[in-house]
Amino acid sequence: MSKTKFNLFLMLLLVFLSACDKKGASSVDAATPSVATNEKMIDFVTTQDGKPLVIDAALFNTPAAKEFMTTGKNSYVGNEEAIAKGKKIFQMYSCTQCHGPEAKGQVGPGLTGPDFRYPKDATNKGMFETVWHGTNGGMGAKGIGLMDPTDPKNGITPDELLKVISWVRSLSKITGNE
C-alpha cells in the first residue's frame, strides 16, 4: 500500500472514529449520571411494554426533579404551592377533557385511585412513566420532546409533571411515595 493511500486510510479511520465518539457522547440513557448530582438515575420503563424509557438527565433541572430522578420520590407531594401549580398545568394541557376536572375519570380513567387502570400508577414513578411516555389505551406521550416530535420544546417538563402528580395525590390518600 502506498504511503498516500495509507495516510488517506488513516485519515478516514480517524474521521469515522471521531463521528462514532460524538454520537455516543451525545446520547443519554437511563444509566447516565446527572451532571449536577453525579448520581445514577432510577430505571424508567414504558407503560406500554415495560421497555427501558430513556429520558435525558439534563431535563431534571430543579432540586425536586433531581431528587425524583435518583429516588423516584416526589418531594412536591403535600406542598400547597406545587399542588396549586400542578392543578393549573393539568387544566392547561387539557387533561380535564379525558380525566375530568378532579381527575376522577371521564373518557379516560380516574387518576386518584385506589383502583388504577395501570397498577404502577399507585407510585409516583409509575404515574410519571405513564404520563411521560403515554399508554396503549389512547393517551399520547406528554413529555417534552415527545408530545409533538416536530417541536422538541413542546410538552411537559419533569418538574411540571411532578407538580401535576402532587395535585392528583392531593385528591386522595395515596401519596405515591410509599
HELIX and SHEET records of a PDB file:
HELIX    1   1 LYS A    3  SER A   26  1                                  24    
HELIX    2   2 ALA A   57  LEU A   59  5                                   3    
HELIX    3   3 PRO A   63  THR A   71  1                                   9    
HELIX    4   4 GLU A   80  MET A   92  1                                  13    
HELIX    5   5 THR A   96  HIS A   99  1                                   4    
HELIX    6   6 PRO A  119  ALA A  122  5                                   4    
HELIX    7   7 ASN A  124  HIS A  133  1                                  10    
HELIX    8   8 PRO A  158  SER A  170  1                                  13    
END                                                                             
